[in-house]
Amino acid sequence: MATYAVGDIQGCYDEFRRLLDHIEFDPAHDKLWSVGDLVNRGPGSLAVLRWFKALGDRAVVVLGNHDLHLLALAAGNRRLINKHTMDDVLTAPDRDELLHWLRHRPLLHHSDHKRFAMVHAGLPPQWDLAQARACAQELEVALRGPGHVDFLQAMYGDQPDQWSNDLRGMERLRFITNGLTRLRYCTADGRLLLHEKALPGNQPDAALPWYKVPGRASRETRILFGHWSTLGYIAEHNVWALDTGCVWGGSLTAVRVRRKRPIKVYDLDCVGHQTPG
């Protein structure tokens, strides 16, 4: 039995299935982890959701910002109504079952056996693993509970951009959401810089990749993440970045997750379904 982790799929179903064929993924015995963003931009969001849902407990998916976007649209949040390609999901006969399944995915996964954590975007530098798990669970409770529609209606926003244990209510949940699903850069004191997306080396002087902040509390935790297509695959600072920009014409990356270091097993070249910019 093998465990694989795959980068952001974003509706690129055909490329995803070719990757599985190449690594000879066996759904009866192997496990597949996803760093999130199963949907949007590519043409096959519905097929991707159905495939992962059918895999049952052999799939581990953490929610990404595009997955939350789908849930927000379904809950009536029209803020980004023109920025999606998910009508096939929203009009599918099994829409409710798929959305219920998606809404019950975690925001952070940690395997004691593999000694790895997985999130979509990153961890604010003030959080160690215990704090990150507790915050992720708070957000999961909000998403899975009877008030999830209210949360999804109020989810969007860039403030607050600094963590404090004193945050409460929607401000606290919004920071947790942004930290786990939108983070790329922050300042040395942990202020989120959510609109910085450039490749490291081209960012403002005050902006640090979240995993390079000196004294980062989670630096001893091995972390798999996605979200940052311009970064590509990296394996440094005890983190492994897996989003290699399939939907933009880059590649789709899979690694084999082991108690030792992950093994990069495949980069599948992708056609690309979106034009950058």
Disulfide bonds with the S-S distance in Angstrom:
Cys246-Cys270 2.19
